[in-house]
Amino acid sequence: MKLINDQLFLSATDLVNFLGCKHLTELDRSLSSGEKSAPDFYDPTHELLKQKGLEHEKAYEQSLVNQGYSVYKLEELSNTATLEAMKAGYDYILQAGLYDGKW
């Protein structure tokens, strides 16, 4: 969840979090708006899980390429870039922007 120019951008993770716990969504929203700050604690497990998740994403992307699929990874929050990648006919579009300002 990100707040950019007073517009809230939601991810697939935000949707999953909302379905699991509406209170978590409210906490995330208050963090992104600056109303609250994140708790100040360090958990090395969190960093390890984050790193493993990034490694998994990279390995999955590489497995698609190795299987001969065309893969496009978006580096920006953009419906336009997503639509252009769809029109270009990529087999897989990673980090696609799919939002219209509504949940």
KELOKOL-564320 format. One record per atom (N, C-alpha, C, O): residue number from 1; residue in one letter; x, y, z. Coordinates in nm, 4 decimals, padded with zeros to 6 digits. Layout:
   k r       xx       yy       zz
 NUM A        X        Y        Z
...
This chain:
   k r       xx       yy       zz
   1 M  00.0845 -00.1160  00.0000
   1 M  00.0000  00.0000  00.0000
   1 M  00.0896  00.1229  00.0000
   1 M  00.1777  00.1393  00.0844
   2 K  00.0630  00.2096 -00.0993
   2 K  00.1424  00.3314 -00.1097
   2 K  00.0495  00.4491 -00.1347
   2 K -00.0506  00.4373 -00.2055
   3 L  00.0833  00.5607 -00.0766
   3 L  00.0111  00.6850 -00.0999
   3 L  00.1015  00.7753 -00.1822
   3 L  00.2063  00.8196 -00.1354
   4 I  00.0597  00.8022 -00.3055
   4 I  00.1384  00.8839 -00.3975
   4 I  00.0488  00.9960 -00.4495
   4 I -00.0543  00.9704 -00.5116
   5 N  00.0888  01.1193 -00.4236
   5 N  00.0097  01.2355 -00.4660
   5 N -00.1361  01.2235 -00.4227
   5 N -00.2274  01.2465 -00.5019
   6 D -00.1568  01.1876 -00.2978
   6 D -00.2898  01.1736 -00.2378
   6 D -00.3744  01.0626 -00.3009
   6 D -00.4957  01.0585 -00.2805
   7 Q -00.3119  00.9733 -00.3767
   7 Q -00.3841  00.8595 -00.4322
   7 Q -00.3282  00.7320 -00.3707
   7 Q -00.2068  00.7114 -00.3687
   8 L -00.4160  00.6473 -00.3210
   8 L -00.3768  00.5239 -00.2561
   8 L -00.3640  00.4129 -00.3606
   8 L -00.4583  00.3855 -00.4348
   9 F -00.2471  00.3497 -00.3657
   9 F -00.2225  00.2397 -00.4569
   9 F -00.2162  00.1107 -00.3756
   9 F -00.1425  00.1014 -00.2775
  10 L -00.2935  00.0126 -00.4172
  10 L -00.3034 -00.1140 -00.3457
  10 L -00.2416 -00.2255 -00.4275
  10 L -00.2445 -00.2231 -00.5506
  11 S -00.1860 -00.3225 -00.3584
  11 S -00.1238 -00.4374 -00.4247
  11 S -00.2068 -00.5623 -00.3986
  11 S -00.3034 -00.5600 -00.3223
  12 A -00.1673 -00.6708 -00.4634
  12 A -00.2331 -00.7992 -00.4390
  12 A -00.2178 -00.8386 -00.2924
  12 A -00.3099 -00.8949 -00.2332
  13 T -00.1033 -00.8097 -00.2344
  13 T -00.0809 -00.8392 -00.0928
  13 T -00.1791 -00.7617 -00.0061
  13 T -00.2290 -00.8146  00.0932
  14 D -00.2073 -00.6374 -00.0426
  14 D -00.3035 -00.5578  00.0336
  14 D -00.4421 -00.6215  00.0291
  14 D -00.5139 -00.6207  00.1291
  15 L -00.4800 -00.6760 -00.0850
  15 L -00.6089 -00.7434 -00.0968
  15 L -00.6135 -00.8668 -00.0077
  15 L -00.7117 -00.8889  00.0633
  16 V -00.5082 -00.9467 -00.0112
  16 V -00.5022 -01.0668  00.0730
  16 V -00.5078 -01.0274  00.2206
  16 V -00.5790 -01.0901  00.2990
  17 N -00.4331 -00.9236  00.2583
  17 N -00.4351 -00.8768  00.3968
  17 N -00.5753 -00.8302  00.4373
  17 N -00.6201 -00.8573  00.5487
  18 F -00.6438 -00.7607  00.3474
  18 F -00.7797 -00.7119  00.3745
  18 F -00.8751 -00.8280  00.3978
  18 F -00.9568 -00.8244  00.4898
  19 L -00.8649 -00.9305  00.3147
  19 L -00.9527 -01.0461  00.3299
  19 L -00.9264 -01.1198  00.4609
  19 L -01.0175 -01.1786  00.5191
  20 G -00.8014 -01.1165  00.5071
  20 G -00.7658 -01.1856  00.6298
  20 G -00.7895 -01.1042  00.7553
  20 G -00.8213 -01.1595  00.8606
  21 C -00.7739 -00.9709  00.7446
  21 C -00.7829 -00.8888  00.8658
  21 C -00.8043 -00.7431  00.8270
  21 C -00.7112 -00.6748  00.7843
  22 K -00.9262 -00.6970  00.8422
  22 K -00.9565 -00.5582  00.8056
  22 K -00.8817 -00.4586  00.8940
  22 K -00.8505 -00.3478  00.8503
  23 H -00.8531 -00.4975  01.0174
  23 H -00.7774 -00.4092  01.1065
  23 H -00.6354 -00.3886  01.0527
  23 H -00.5821 -00.2779  01.0604
  24 L -00.5747 -00.4931  00.9990
  24 L -00.4416 -00.4805  00.9396
  24 L -00.4448 -00.3798  00.8251
  24 L -00.3520 -00.3005  00.8097
  25 T -00.5499 -00.3825  00.7456
  25 T -00.5639 -00.2871  00.6357
  25 T -00.5686 -00.1446  00.6890
  25 T -00.5066 -00.0548  00.6319
  26 E -00.6411 -00.1235  00.7969
  26 E -00.6485  00.0100  00.8564
  26 E -00.5117  00.0538  00.9097
  26 E -00.4731  00.1697  00.8946
  27 L -00.4396 -00.0383  00.9715
  27 L -00.3044 -00.0060  01.0183
  27 L -00.2132  00.0298  00.9014
  27 L -00.1387  00.1276  00.9083
  28 D -00.2187 -00.0495  00.7935
  28 D -00.1366 -00.0211  00.6751
  28 D -00.1715  00.1150  00.6154
  28 D -00.0830  00.1905  00.5751
  29 R -00.3021  00.1458  00.6102
  29 R -00.3452  00.2743  00.5554
  29 R -00.2912  00.3895  00.6406
  29 R -00.2453  00.4904  00.5869
  30 S -00.2967  00.3746  00.7722
  30 S -00.2482  00.4818  00.8596
  30 S -00.0963  00.4969  00.8494
  30 S -00.0442  00.6071  00.8669
  31 L -00.0254  00.3890  00.8217
  31 L  00.1193  00.3982  00.7989
  31 L  00.1487  00.4720  00.6691
  31 L  00.2336  00.5610  00.6652
  32 S  00.0778  00.4345  00.5627
  32 S  00.1063  00.4958  00.4322
  32 S  00.0698  00.6442  00.4298
  32 S  00.1306  00.7215  00.3557
  33 S -00.0286  00.6848  00.5101
  33 S -00.0679  00.8260  00.5129
  33 S  00.0176  00.9085  00.6089
  33 S  00.0102  01.0313  00.6100
  34 G  00.0988  00.8400  00.6896
  34 G  00.1837  00.9096  00.7846
  34 G  00.1171  00.9372  00.9178
  34 G  00.1770  01.0007  01.0047
  35 E -00.0066  00.8902  00.9359
  35 E -00.0763  00.9098  01.0634
  35 E -00.0060  00.8349  01.1763
  35 E -00.0041  00.8808  01.2906
  36 K  00.0505  00.7216  01.1441
  36 K  00.1232  00.6398  01.2413
  36 K  00.2580  00.6029  01.1826
  36 K  00.2785  00.6098  01.0614
  37 S  00.3496  00.5638  01.2699
  37 S  00.4786  00.5142  01.2223
  37 S  00.4901  00.3669  01.2593
  37 S  00.4243  00.3194  01.3518
  38 A  00.5731  00.2970  01.1870
  38 A  00.5908  00.1532  01.2102
  38 A  00.6563  00.1296  01.3450
  38 A  00.7362  00.2117  01.3901
  39 P  00.6239  00.0192  01.4096
  39 P  00.6892 -00.0121  01.5370
  39 P  00.8404 -00.0185  01.5186
  39 P  00.8904 -00.0597  01.4139
  40 D  00.9110  00.0227  01.6213
  40 D  01.0565  00.0245  01.6148
  40 D  01.1125 -00.1012  01.6810
  40 D  01.1398 -00.1036  01.8011
  41 F  01.1287 -00.2044  01.6003
  41 F  01.1912 -00.3271  01.6503
  41 F  01.2618 -00.3951  01.5342
  41 F  01.2273 -00.3742  01.4180
  42 Y  01.3573 -00.4736  01.5659
  42 Y  01.4334 -00.5442  01.4632
  42 Y  01.4125 -00.6935  01.4820
  42 Y  01.4324 -00.7471  01.5910
  43 D  01.3729 -00.7588  01.3759
  43 D  01.3550 -00.9039  01.3787
  43 D  01.4335 -00.9609  01.2607
  43 D  01.3920 -00.9444  01.1460
  44 P  01.5447 -01.0269  01.2863
  44 P  01.6252 -01.0807  01.1754
  44 P  01.5478 -01.1815  01.0908
  44 P  01.5794 -01.2011  00.9735
  45 T  01.4472 -01.2452  01.1493
  45 T  01.3656 -01.3393  01.0731
  45 T  01.2918 -01.2671  00.9615
  45 T  01.2779 -01.3200  00.8512
  46 H  01.2443 -01.1457  00.9903
  46 H  01.1737 -01.0676  00.8888
  46 H  01.2634 -01.0398  00.7687
  46 H  01.2211 -01.0540  00.6540
  47 E  01.3857 -01.0007  00.7956
  47 E  01.4804 -00.9729  00.6871
  47 E  01.5099 -01.0995  00.6070
  47 E  01.5198 -01.0947  00.4844
  48 L  01.5237 -01.2110  00.6750
  48 L  01.5491 -01.3382  00.6074
  48 L  01.4316 -01.3773  00.5184
  48 L  01.4511 -01.4185  00.4040
  49 L  01.3100 -01.3646  00.5705
  49 L  01.1910 -01.3964  00.4912
  49 L  01.1784 -01.3053  00.3697
  49 L  01.1423 -01.3501  00.2609
  50 K  01.2082 -01.1782  00.3890
  50 K  01.2036 -01.0829  00.2776
  50 K  01.3041 -01.1224  00.1700
  50 K  01.2713 -01.1238  00.0513
  51 Q  01.4261 -01.1543  00.2113
  51 Q  01.5303 -01.1939  00.1163
  51 Q  01.4908 -01.3216  00.0424
  51 Q  01.5081 -01.3312 -00.0791
  52 K  01.4380 -01.4191  00.1155
  52 K  01.3959 -01.5451  00.0532
  52 K  01.2822 -01.5222 -00.0458
  52 K  01.2765 -01.5858 -00.1510
  53 G  01.1921 -01.4308 -00.0112
  53 G  01.0824 -01.3979 -00.1026
  53 G  01.1327 -01.3365 -00.2316
  53 G  01.0853 -01.3711 -00.3398
  54 L  01.2287 -01.2455 -00.2209
  54 L  01.2873 -01.1827 -00.3402
  54 L  01.3624 -01.2850 -00.4247
  54 L  01.3551 -01.2825 -00.5476
  55 E  01.4344 -01.3747 -00.3584
  55 E  01.5048 -01.4811 -00.4304
  55 E  01.4067 -01.5722 -00.5027
  55 E  01.4318 -01.6139 -00.6157
  56 H  01.2954 -01.6029 -00.4379
  56 H  01.1930 -01.6879 -00.4990
  56 H  01.1343 -01.6208 -00.6231
  56 H  01.1194 -01.6848 -00.7273
  57 E  01.1011 -01.4923 -00.6121
  57 E  01.0478 -01.4189 -00.7278
  57 E  01.1453 -01.4221 -00.8444
  57 E  01.1057 -01.4475 -00.9581
  58 K  01.2722 -01.3964 -00.8165
  58 K  01.3744 -01.3952 -00.9211
  58 K  01.3887 -01.5341 -00.9842
  58 K  01.3998 -01.5460 -01.1063
  59 A  01.3883 -01.6385 -00.9018
  59 A  01.3998 -01.7757 -00.9534
  59 A  01.2781 -01.8127 -01.0379
  59 A  01.2915 -01.8795 -01.1405
  60 Y  01.1592 -01.7694 -00.9950
  60 Y  01.0381 -01.7986 -01.0716
  60 Y  01.0425 -01.7278 -01.2070
  60 Y  01.0096 -01.7866 -01.3101
  61 E  01.0831 -01.6021 -01.2054
  61 E  01.0962 -01.5278 -01.3312
  61 E  01.1941 -01.5993 -01.4249
  61 E  01.1668 -01.6136 -01.5441
  62 Q  01.3073 -01.6438 -01.3714
  62 Q  01.4066 -01.7129 -01.4521
  62 Q  01.3531 -01.8455 -01.5040
  62 Q  01.3852 -01.8851 -01.6160
  63 S  01.2718 -01.9150 -01.4244
  63 S  01.2150 -02.0422 -01.4694
  63 S  01.1204 -02.0210 -01.5867
  63 S  01.1139 -02.1047 -01.6767
  64 L  01.0468 -01.9100 -01.5869
  64 L  00.9591 -01.8795 -01.7000
  64 L  01.0410 -01.8542 -01.8262
  64 L  01.0071 -01.9025 -01.9342
  65 V  01.1490 -01.7780 -01.8113
  65 V  01.2374 -01.7494 -01.9247
  65 V  01.2998 -01.8790 -01.9752
  65 V  01.3072 -01.9015 -02.0961
  66 N  01.3441 -01.9633 -01.8843
  66 N  01.4062 -02.0904 -01.9225
  66 N  01.3096 -02.1818 -01.9977
  66 N  01.3518 -02.2645 -02.0785
  67 Q  01.1804 -02.1663 -01.9707
  67 Q  01.0796 -02.2467 -02.0395
  67 Q  01.0408 -02.1867 -02.1749
  67 Q  00.9584 -02.2425 -02.2475
  68 G  01.1010 -02.0731 -02.2075
  68 G  01.0779 -02.0118 -02.3375
  68 G  00.9663 -01.9086 -02.3403
  68 G  00.9292 -01.8620 -02.4480
  69 Y  00.9121 -01.8720 -02.2256
  69 Y  00.8065 -01.7714 -02.2221
  69 Y  00.8657 -01.6318 -02.2342
  69 Y  00.9781 -01.6064 -02.1911
  70 S  00.7882 -01.5420 -02.2936
  70 S  00.8288 -01.4016 -02.2961
  70 S  00.7780 -01.3374 -02.1675
  70 S  00.6611 -01.3500 -02.1311
  71 V  00.8691 -01.2686 -02.1001
  71 V  00.8387 -01.2122 -01.9683
  71 V  00.8727 -01.0639 -01.9689
  71 V  00.9793 -01.0237 -02.0155
  72 Y  00.7814 -00.9835 -01.9171
  72 Y  00.8055 -00.8408 -01.9031
  72 Y  00.7830 -00.8042 -01.7572
  72 Y  00.6777 -00.8342 -01.7010
  73 K  00.8804 -00.7402 -01.6962
  73 K  00.8688 -00.6994 -01.5561
  73 K  00.8560 -00.5486 -01.5497
  73 K  00.9481 -00.4756 -01.5864
  74 L  00.7426 -00.5032 -01.5033
  74 L  00.7198 -00.3593 -01.4904
  74 L  00.7986 -00.3043 -01.3737
  74 L  00.8079 -00.3674 -01.2684
  75 E  00.8548 -00.1875 -01.3926
  75 E  00.9348 -00.1226 -01.2894
  75 E  00.8650  00.0024 -01.2364
  75 E  00.9242  00.0789 -01.1603
  76 E  00.7394  00.0236 -01.2762
  76 E  00.6675  00.1441 -01.2371
  76 E  00.5216  00.1094 -01.2082
  76 E  00.4703  00.0084 -01.2564
  77 L  00.4561  00.1928 -01.1300
  77 L  00.3126  00.1776 -01.1068
  77 L  00.2397  00.2430 -01.2228
  77 L  00.2243  00.3651 -01.2263
  78 S  00.1948  00.1620 -01.3176
  78 S  00.1350  00.2220 -01.4359
  78 S  00.0381  00.1265 -01.5038
  78 S  00.0766  00.0191 -01.5501
  79 N -00.0879  00.1672 -01.5091
  79 N -00.1848  00.0909 -01.5880
  79 N -00.1480  00.0968 -01.7351
  79 N -00.1643 -00.0012 -01.8078
  80 T -00.0981  00.2125 -01.7794
  80 T -00.0626  00.2299 -01.9200
  80 T  00.0483  00.1340 -01.9609
  80 T  00.0391  00.0695 -02.0653
  81 A  00.1525  00.1242 -01.8801
  81 A  00.2628  00.0325 -01.9108
  81 A  00.2146 -00.1120 -01.9101
  81 A  00.2593 -00.1930 -01.9914
  82 T  00.1237 -00.1445 -01.8188
  82 T  00.0683 -00.2798 -01.8146
  82 T -00.0100 -00.3081 -01.9422
  82 T  00.0064 -00.4137 -02.0034
  83 L -00.0941 -00.2152 -01.9818
  83 L -00.1738 -00.2320 -02.1032
  83 L -00.0844 -00.2447 -02.2265
  83 L -00.1116 -00.3260 -02.3148
  84 E  00.0219 -00.1649 -02.2327
  84 E  00.1152 -00.1740 -02.3457
  84 E  00.1829 -00.3108 -02.3500
  84 E  00.2010 -00.3680 -02.4576
  85 A  00.2199 -00.3629 -02.2341
  85 A  00.2817 -00.4959 -02.2286
  85 A  00.1823 -00.6026 -02.2705
  85 A  00.2195 -00.6994 -02.3368
  86 M  00.0554 -00.5860 -02.2323
  86 M -00.0482 -00.6817 -02.2736
  86 M -00.0658 -00.6779 -02.4254
  86 M -00.0739 -00.7821 -02.4905
  87 K -00.0716 -00.5571 -02.4805
  87 K -00.0883 -00.5419 -02.6250
  87 K  00.0313 -00.5984 -02.7011
  87 K  00.0167 -00.6476 -02.8130
  88 A  00.1506 -00.5911 -02.6393
  88 A  00.2718 -00.6436 -02.7031
  88 A  00.2715 -00.7962 -02.7053
  88 A  00.3498 -00.8573 -02.7780
  89 G  00.1838 -00.8580 -02.6259
  89 G  00.1674 -01.0025 -02.6325
  89 G  00.2601 -01.0837 -02.5430
  89 G  00.2824 -01.2018 -02.5694
  90 Y  00.3141 -01.0238 -02.4389
  90 Y  00.3992 -01.1001 -02.3473
  90 Y  00.3196 -01.2137 -02.2844
  90 Y  00.2008 -01.1994 -02.2555
  91 D  00.3864 -01.3258 -02.2638
  91 D  00.3215 -01.4384 -02.1973
  91 D  00.2951 -01.4082 -02.0503
  91 D  00.1901 -01.4434 -01.9966
  92 Y  00.3902 -01.3436 -01.9865
  92 Y  00.3795 -01.3102 -01.8446
  92 Y  00.4203 -01.1656 -01.8226
  92 Y  00.5196 -01.1183 -01.8779
  93 I  00.3419 -01.0961 -01.7408
  93 I  00.3728 -00.9586 -01.7027
  93 I  00.3854 -00.9581 -01.5513
  93 I  00.2886 -00.9836 -01.4796
  94 L  00.5049 -00.9291 -01.5038
  94 L  00.5310 -00.9307 -01.3606
  94 L  00.5182 -00.7905 -01.3022
  94 L  00.5587 -00.6924 -01.3645
  95 Q  00.4621 -00.7820 -01.1835
  95 Q  00.4397 -00.6560 -01.1125
  95 Q  00.3467 -00.5638 -01.1912
  95 Q  00.3659 -00.4423 -01.1947
  96 A  00.2457 -00.6238 -01.2542
  96 A  00.1500 -00.5467 -01.3340
  96 A  00.0737 -00.4483 -01.2471
  96 A  00.0423 -00.4767 -01.1315
  97 G  00.0446 -00.3333 -01.3038
  97 G -00.0375 -00.2336 -01.2362
  97 G -00.1816 -00.2527 -01.2793
  97 G -00.2155 -00.2304 -01.3955
  98 L -00.2657 -00.2934 -01.1874
  98 L -00.4073 -00.3154 -01.2170
  98 L -00.4890 -00.2405 -01.1133
  98 L -00.5234 -00.2957 -01.0088
  99 Y -00.5192 -00.1178 -01.1415
  99 Y -00.5951 -00.0382 -01.0462
  99 Y -00.6723  00.0690 -01.1212
  99 Y -00.6336  00.1121 -01.2298
 100 D -00.7818  00.1106 -01.0606
 100 D -00.8624  00.2163 -01.1217
 100 D -00.9074  00.3181 -01.0178
 100 D -01.0014  00.3942 -01.0410
 101 G -00.8402  00.3192 -00.9039
 101 G -00.8770  00.4129 -00.7994
 101 G -00.9824  00.3598 -00.7046
 101 G -01.0220  00.4278 -00.6100
 102 K -01.0280  00.2375 -00.7302
 102 K -01.1259  00.1735 -00.6426
 102 K -01.0651  00.0463 -00.5891
 102 K -00.9694 -00.0070 -00.6454
 103 W -01.1218 -00.0027 -00.4789
 103 W -01.0688 -00.1275 -00.4221
 103 W -01.0928 -00.2381 -00.5213
 103 W -01.0566 -00.3529 -00.4956
